[in-house]
Amino acid sequence: MNKILVVEDEESICAMLRHCLEGEGHLVITAANGQTALNWIKEIRLDLAIIDLGLPDIPGLEICRKIKDDPKTRTMPIIILTGNNSNVARIEGNLDASADLFLNKPISIEDLKKAVAMTFEKSAKKKLLLRNSLRTRLDN
């Protein structure tokens, strides 16, 4: 069972995300603001974070940066939710915050399921590659 943190301040969107992800067999932890999200990240090992770009206290990209800057959490994949269709947010998110994927709101349940599955698949491949690389170094 994968543990997913959903950081979303709009209650209806958060409830939809939770329902969809729990229906797929994931354990979902929610946070309505950035500070609560950062507290959860310190407390438990998560497999994925889905973060709204526009939160009331800390911008979503700042949370993403904090996750990616910490050696304990830097490999955790992050999906950013945004109502902003501009490419500026995507460019900044990819260059400065290392977000793994951007999804525009409103998001369909099917798109969410596909994005989460694809993100977990990509993450598993990265971990396998890293494991094999470390094994090769240790063998030499």
N, CA and C of each residue as an Amber inpcrd file, in Angstrom:
protein
   420
   0.8460000  -1.1770000   0.0000000   0.0000000   0.0000000   0.0000000
   0.8890000   1.2370000   0.0000000   0.6960000   2.0830000  -0.9990000
   1.4590000   3.3240000  -1.0940000   0.8240000   4.4040000  -0.2310000
   1.6880000   5.2100000   0.3980000   1.2260000   6.3320000   1.2170000
   1.3680000   7.6140000   0.4050000   0.2430000   8.2930000   0.2220000
   0.2070000   9.4980000  -0.5950000  -0.2440000  10.6770000   0.2630000
   0.5180000  11.7480000   0.2100000   0.1400000  12.9920000   0.8690000
  -0.5330000  13.8870000  -0.1590000  -1.7580000  14.3200000   0.1380000
  -2.4870000  15.2530000  -0.7130000  -2.5290000  16.5860000   0.0200000
  -1.9580000  17.6160000  -0.5980000  -1.9290000  18.9520000  -0.0060000
  -2.8110000  19.8450000  -0.8710000  -4.0060000  20.1020000  -0.3670000
  -5.0200000  20.8410000  -1.1310000  -5.9060000  21.6020000  -0.1620000
  -6.0560000  22.9050000  -0.3930000  -6.8570000  23.7240000   0.5240000
  -8.3360000  23.7690000   0.1690000  -8.7090000  23.3550000  -1.0180000
 -10.1260000  23.3120000  -1.3900000 -10.6960000  21.9640000  -0.9610000
 -11.6330000  22.0180000  -0.0020000 -12.1730000  20.7980000   0.6050000
 -12.7630000  19.8220000  -0.3990000 -13.5200000  20.3320000  -1.3630000
 -14.1740000  19.4380000  -2.3240000 -13.1500000  18.7160000  -3.2080000
 -12.1100000  19.4170000  -3.6160000 -11.0680000  18.7900000  -4.4340000
 -10.3020000  17.7720000  -3.6000000  -9.9870000  18.1260000  -2.3730000
  -9.2760000  17.2190000  -1.4760000 -10.0850000  15.9330000  -1.2550000
 -11.3910000  16.0740000  -1.0360000 -12.2570000  14.9080000  -0.8190000
 -12.3040000  14.0210000  -2.0640000 -12.3800000  14.6390000  -3.2510000
 -12.3990000  13.8690000  -4.4930000 -11.0890000  13.1150000  -4.6850000
  -9.9690000  13.7940000  -4.4300000  -8.6660000  13.1450000  -4.5680000
  -8.5410000  11.9740000  -3.5940000  -8.9280000  12.2050000  -2.3510000
  -8.8590000  11.1480000  -1.3350000  -9.6940000   9.9420000  -1.7600000
 -10.9360000  10.1920000  -2.1530000 -11.8480000   9.1150000  -2.5390000
 -11.2810000   8.3020000  -3.7090000 -10.7960000   9.0020000  -4.7080000
 -10.2300000   8.3490000  -5.8920000  -9.0090000   7.5070000  -5.5370000
  -8.0960000   8.0770000  -4.7730000  -6.8460000   7.3830000  -4.4520000
  -7.0690000   6.2230000  -3.4870000  -7.9550000   6.4030000  -2.5150000
  -8.2630000   5.2950000  -1.6040000  -8.9590000   4.1640000  -2.3600000
  -9.7570000   4.5240000  -3.3530000 -10.4050000   3.5250000  -4.1950000
  -9.4090000   2.6840000  -4.9880000  -8.2280000   3.2380000  -5.1970000
  -7.1580000   2.5180000  -5.9030000  -6.2680000   1.7440000  -4.9230000
  -6.6100000   1.7820000  -3.6290000  -5.8710000   1.0070000  -2.6340000
  -4.7410000   1.7450000  -1.9390000  -4.6640000   3.0480000  -2.1040000
  -3.6090000   3.8420000  -1.4690000  -4.0610000   4.3540000  -0.1090000
  -3.1130000   4.5550000   0.7730000  -3.3700000   5.2240000   2.0430000
  -3.1610000   6.7100000   1.7950000  -4.1770000   7.5210000   2.0880000
  -4.1150000   8.9490000   1.7800000  -4.0990000   9.7590000   3.0630000
  -3.1300000  10.6590000   3.1550000  -3.0100000  11.6020000   4.2520000
  -3.2280000  12.9740000   3.6340000  -4.0170000  13.8160000   4.2770000
  -4.3070000  15.1130000   3.6920000  -3.7960000  16.2550000   4.5610000
  -3.5470000  17.3560000   3.8990000  -3.1470000  18.5920000   4.5720000
  -3.7970000  19.7440000   3.8140000  -4.3530000  20.6900000   4.5650000
  -5.0230000  21.8350000   3.9370000  -4.0940000  23.0190000   3.7470000
  -2.8570000  22.9040000   4.2670000  -1.8940000  23.9990000   4.1030000
  -0.4730000  23.4450000   4.0810000   0.4470000  24.3000000   3.7300000
   1.8370000  23.8890000   3.5630000   2.5200000  23.4640000   4.8510000
   2.2610000  24.1780000   5.9430000   2.9270000  23.8430000   7.2010000
   2.5220000  22.4570000   7.6970000   1.2430000  22.1380000   7.5990000
   0.7750000  20.8030000   7.9870000   1.4280000  19.7440000   7.1090000
   1.5470000  20.0350000   5.8180000   2.2040000  19.1020000   4.9000000
   3.6480000  18.8460000   5.3120000   4.3770000  19.9140000   5.6140000
   5.7850000  19.7540000   6.0220000   5.8860000  18.9600000   7.3180000
   4.9390000  19.1440000   8.2230000   4.9330000  18.3570000   9.4600000
   4.7170000  16.8800000   9.1740000   3.7800000  16.5440000   8.2850000
   3.5440000  15.1560000   7.9080000   4.7890000  14.5430000   7.2690000
   5.4420000  15.3140000   6.4300000   6.6250000  14.8100000   5.7250000
   7.7360000  14.4540000   6.7100000   7.8440000  15.2050000   7.7950000
   8.8480000  14.9050000   8.8260000   8.4730000  13.6720000   9.6400000
   7.1750000  13.4310000   9.7870000   6.6770000  12.3600000  10.6600000
   6.6800000  10.9740000  10.0340000   6.2860000  10.8770000   8.7750000
   6.1420000   9.5490000   8.1720000   6.8030000   9.4840000   6.8000000
   7.1660000   8.2730000   6.4210000   7.7500000   8.0430000   5.1050000
   6.6200000   7.9420000   4.0850000   6.6490000   8.8170000   3.1190000
   5.6120000   8.8750000   2.0940000   6.1550000   8.3820000   0.7610000
   5.2520000   7.8790000  -0.0770000   5.6480000   7.3800000  -1.3900000
   5.3810000   8.3840000  -2.5060000   4.5180000   9.3700000  -2.2430000
   4.1560000  10.3610000  -3.2520000   3.5100000  11.5520000  -2.5530000
   3.7680000  12.7340000  -3.0920000   3.0700000  13.9390000  -2.6260000
   2.3690000  14.5670000  -3.8230000   1.1030000  14.9080000  -3.6240000
   0.3280000  15.6430000  -4.6200000   0.0460000  16.9920000  -3.9840000
   0.6110000  18.0480000  -4.5660000   0.6120000  19.3600000  -3.9170000
  -0.0290000  20.4120000  -4.8110000  -0.9900000  21.1290000  -4.2320000
  -1.6150000  22.2520000  -4.9200000  -0.5990000  23.3930000  -5.0070000
  -0.5580000  24.0470000  -6.1250000   0.3840000  25.1430000  -6.3220000
   0.0390000  26.3550000  -5.4540000  -1.2460000  26.6730000  -5.3370000
  -1.6590000  27.8660000  -4.6080000  -2.2380000  27.5310000  -3.2470000
  -1.3960000  27.4620000  -2.2470000  -1.8380000  27.1830000  -0.8790000
  -1.8980000  28.4800000  -0.0780000  -2.6540000  28.5100000   1.0150000
  -2.8300000  29.7620000   1.7520000  -1.5880000  30.2620000   2.4870000
  -0.6840000  29.3760000   2.8740000   0.4590000  29.8300000   3.6870000
   1.8090000  29.7210000   2.9790000   2.0940000  28.6000000   2.3730000
   3.3840000  28.3700000   1.7120000   3.0890000  27.9500000   0.2700000
   3.7120000  28.5870000  -0.7070000   3.4740000  28.1690000  -2.1010000
   3.8560000  26.7040000  -2.3190000   3.0810000  26.0280000  -3.1560000
   3.3360000  24.6200000  -3.4470000   4.7450000  24.3410000  -3.9480000
   5.2900000  25.2480000  -4.7650000   6.6520000  25.0350000  -5.2630000
   7.6870000  25.1210000  -4.1460000   7.4170000  25.9190000  -3.1260000
   8.3340000  26.0090000  -1.9870000   8.3350000  24.6960000  -1.2010000
   7.1760000  24.0940000  -1.0400000   7.1010000  22.7870000  -0.3760000
   7.8610000  21.7610000  -1.1980000   7.6710000  21.7990000  -2.5040000
   8.3790000  20.8950000  -3.4090000   9.8870000  21.0560000  -3.2650000
  10.3580000  22.2970000  -3.2320000  11.8000000  22.5600000  -3.0600000
  12.3190000  21.9720000  -1.7530000  11.5570000  22.1680000  -0.6810000
  11.9810000  21.6590000   0.6300000  12.0790000  20.1400000   0.6120000
  11.1420000  19.4850000  -0.0430000  11.1770000  18.0260000  -0.1530000
  12.4080000  17.5880000  -0.9420000  12.6450000  18.2220000  -2.0730000
  13.7470000  17.8170000  -2.9500000  15.1180000  18.2180000  -2.4030000
  15.1750000  19.2140000  -1.5160000  16.4470000  19.6260000  -0.9150000
  16.8600000  18.7470000   0.2600000  15.9330000  18.0010000   0.8190000
  16.2210000  17.1570000   1.9800000  16.6730000  15.7730000   1.5110000
  17.8730000  15.3270000   1.9070000  18.3570000  14.0120000   1.4750000
  17.4180000  12.8550000   1.8510000  16.6430000  13.0180000   2.9100000
  15.7340000  11.9510000   3.3460000  14.5070000  11.8270000   2.4470000
  14.1430000  12.9140000   1.7730000  12.9070000  12.9000000   0.9860000
  13.1090000  13.2250000  -0.4910000  14.3230000  13.4840000  -0.9020000
  14.5290000  13.9830000  -2.2680000  14.0870000  13.0330000  -3.3730000
  14.0100000  11.7420000  -3.0780000  13.5890000  10.8090000  -4.1280000
  12.0700000  10.6400000  -4.2050000  11.3400000  11.2270000  -3.2570000
   9.8850000  11.1260000  -3.2770000   9.3350000  11.8680000  -4.4970000
   8.5340000  11.1900000  -5.3100000   7.9470000  11.8730000  -6.4610000
   6.8850000  12.8830000  -6.0210000   6.7610000  13.9410000  -6.8190000
   5.8170000  15.0060000  -6.5140000   5.0140000  15.3510000  -7.7620000
   3.6920000  15.3810000  -7.5770000   2.7890000  15.8490000  -8.6210000
   2.2470000  17.1940000  -8.1460000   2.3540000  18.1940000  -8.9920000
   1.8380000  19.5300000  -8.6770000   0.4840000  19.7060000  -9.3540000
  -0.5050000  20.1570000  -8.5780000  -1.8150000  20.5100000  -9.1200000
  -1.8620000  22.0190000  -9.2950000  -2.3390000  22.4580000 -10.4300000
  -2.3820000  23.8950000 -10.6670000  -3.5820000  24.2940000 -11.5050000
  -4.1260000  25.4290000 -11.1630000  -5.1600000  26.0330000 -11.9890000
  -4.5510000  27.0190000 -12.9710000  -3.2320000  27.1870000 -12.8670000
  -2.4840000  28.1250000 -13.7010000  -2.0330000  27.4030000 -14.9690000
  -2.5640000  27.8080000 -16.1000000  -2.2020000  27.1540000 -17.3620000
  -0.9340000  27.7180000 -17.9860000  -0.3120000  28.6760000 -17.3260000
   0.8770000  29.2970000 -17.9070000   2.0740000  28.3530000 -17.8270000
   2.9250000  28.4520000 -18.7900000   4.1370000  27.6310000 -18.8070000
   5.1860000  28.1160000 -17.8140000   5.0440000  29.3400000 -17.3280000
   6.0140000  29.8870000 -16.3760000   6.0660000  29.0230000 -15.1180000
   4.8980000  28.6520000 -14.5900000   4.8490000  27.8170000 -13.3890000
   5.4830000  26.4570000 -13.6560000   5.2470000  25.8920000 -14.8170000
   5.8210000  24.5790000 -15.1480000   7.3440000  24.6590000 -15.2710000
   7.8160000  25.6910000 -15.9270000   9.2610000  25.8540000 -16.1000000
   9.9240000  26.0330000 -14.7430000   9.3610000  26.9170000 -13.9190000
   9.9180000  27.1430000 -12.5910000   9.8630000  25.8570000 -11.7580000
   8.7650000  25.1510000 -11.8490000   8.6090000  23.9100000 -11.0960000
   9.5890000  22.8480000 -11.5190000   9.8680000  22.7570000 -12.7870000
  10.8230000  21.7540000 -13.2710000  12.2640000  22.1450000 -12.9920000
  12.5920000  23.4100000 -13.1860000  13.9740000  23.8420000 -13.0020000
  14.3440000  24.0510000 -11.5340000  13.4940000  24.7680000 -10.8170000
  13.8310000  25.1510000  -9.4490000  13.3760000  24.1580000  -8.3920000
  12.2680000  23.4680000  -8.6350000  11.6840000  22.6430000  -7.5810000
  11.7050000  21.1520000  -7.8950000  12.0940000  20.7740000  -9.0860000
  12.1960000  19.3660000  -9.4880000  10.8940000  18.5900000  -9.3390000
   9.7790000  19.2100000  -9.6750000   8.4990000  18.5040000  -9.6600000
   8.5220000  17.4260000 -10.7340000   7.8790000  16.3110000 -10.4540000
   7.8820000  15.2010000 -11.3980000   6.8050000  15.3310000 -12.4690000
   5.6820000  15.9480000 -12.1000000   4.5720000  16.0390000 -13.0380000
   3.6620000  17.2000000 -12.6400000   3.0620000  17.8350000 -13.6280000
   2.0900000  18.9050000 -13.4000000   0.7490000  18.4610000 -13.9580000
  -0.3150000  18.6720000 -13.1790000  -1.6700000  18.3890000 -13.6360000
  -2.4980000  19.6520000 -13.4910000  -3.2430000  19.9860000 -14.5330000
  -4.1040000  21.1680000 -14.4990000  -5.4470000  20.8290000 -13.8700000
  -5.9420000  21.7770000 -13.0730000  -7.3020000  21.6710000 -12.5410000
  -8.2460000  22.2830000 -13.5590000  -9.4500000  21.8280000 -13.6850000
  -9.9910000  20.6540000 -13.0060000  -9.3990000  19.3840000 -13.6090000
  -9.2290000  18.3850000 -12.7660000  -8.6210000  17.1340000 -13.2050000
  -9.6680000  16.0260000 -13.1950000  -9.6180000  15.1940000 -14.2120000
 -10.5480000  14.0620000 -14.2480000  -9.9810000  12.9270000 -13.3970000
 -10.8610000  12.0980000 -12.9080000 -10.4450000  10.9610000 -12.0800000
  -9.5470000  10.0300000 -12.8820000  -9.8850000   9.8080000 -14.1310000
  -9.0650000   8.9150000 -14.9660000  -7.6590000   9.4750000 -15.1700000
  -7.5630000  10.7870000 -15.4070000  -6.2480000  11.4060000 -15.5690000
  -5.4310000  11.2930000 -14.2850000  -6.0930000  11.4750000 -13.1560000
  -5.4100000  11.3470000 -11.8750000  -4.8780000   9.9250000 -11.6840000
  -5.7050000   8.9410000 -11.9410000  -5.2870000   7.5390000 -11.7920000
  -4.0880000   7.2280000 -12.6860000  -4.1610000   7.6740000 -13.9340000
  -3.0560000   7.4330000 -14.8750000  -1.7800000   8.1370000 -14.4200000
  -1.9140000   9.3760000 -13.9550000  -0.7470000  10.1400000 -13.5120000
  -0.0790000   9.4830000 -12.3050000  -0.8820000   9.0350000 -11.3510000
  -0.3250000   8.3920000 -10.1570000   0.3450000   7.0770000 -10.5340000
  -0.3040000   6.2720000 -11.3520000   0.2840000   4.9960000 -11.7760000
   1.5910000   5.2220000 -12.5320000   1.5860000   6.1910000 -13.4380000
   2.7910000   6.4980000 -14.2170000   3.9140000   6.9980000 -13.3040000
   3.5700000   7.8180000 -12.3210000   4.5730000   8.3520000 -11.4050000
   5.1900000   7.2420000 -10.5650000   4.3630000   6.3210000 -10.0710000
   4.8960000   5.1950000  -9.2970000   5.7680000   4.2840000 -10.1580000
   5.3730000   4.0720000 -11.4080000   6.1540000   3.2390000 -12.3220000
   7.5240000   3.8760000 -12.5950000   7.5170000   5.1690000 -12.8500000
   8.7670000   5.9020000 -13.1030000   9.6680000   5.8700000 -11.8660000
   9.0750000   6.0450000 -10.7040000   9.8340000   6.0280000  -9.4460000
  10.4600000   4.6570000  -9.2060000   9.7090000   3.6030000  -9.4820000
  10.2290000   2.2400000  -9.2980000  11.4150000   1.9810000 -10.2310000
  11.3250000   2.4780000 -11.4600000  12.4280000   2.3080000 -12.4070000
  13.6780000   3.0540000 -11.9340000  13.4900000   4.2730000 -11.4060000
  14.6290000   5.0480000 -10.8840000  15.2930000   4.3240000  -9.7240000
  14.4830000   3.7750000  -8.8210000  15.0210000   3.0570000  -7.6570000
  15.7940000   1.8270000  -8.0880000  15.2630000   1.0940000  -9.0630000
  15.9370000  -0.0940000  -9.5750000  17.2610000   0.2840000 -10.2240000
  17.2610000   1.3480000 -10.9970000  18.4810000   1.8190000 -11.6410000
  19.5270000   2.2160000 -10.6040000  19.0960000   2.9310000  -9.5710000
  20.0000000   3.3340000  -8.5030000  20.5560000   2.1210000  -7.7620000
  19.6830000   1.1660000  -7.4530000  20.1040000  -0.0540000  -6.7660000
  21.1480000  -0.8130000  -7.5860000  20.8920000  -0.9580000  -8.8860000
  21.8320000  -1.6590000  -9.7590000  23.1580000  -0.9130000  -9.8650000
  23.0890000   0.4090000  -9.9140000  24.3010000   1.2160000  -9.9740000
  25.1350000   1.0430000  -8.7050000  24.4730000   1.0620000  -7.5690000
  25.1970000   0.8760000  -6.2940000  25.8010000  -0.5270000  -6.1990000
  25.0380000  -1.5180000  -6.6460000  25.5230000  -2.9040000  -6.6310000
  26.7760000  -3.0350000  -7.4950000  26.7560000  -2.4040000  -8.6650000
  27.9030000  -2.4570000  -9.5790000  29.1250000  -1.8000000  -8.9310000
  28.9260000  -0.6820000  -8.2750000  30.0420000   0.0040000  -7.6050000
  30.6060000  -0.8360000  -6.4690000  29.7490000  -1.4920000  -5.7240000
  30.2100000  -2.2970000  -4.6070000  30.9480000  -3.5510000  -5.0800000
  30.5160000  -4.0660000  -6.2290000  31.1570000  -5.2680000  -6.7750000
  32.5400000  -4.9780000  -7.3390000  32.7850000  -3.7310000  -7.7240000
  34.0850000  -3.3840000  -8.3320000  35.0980000  -3.0280000  -7.3250000
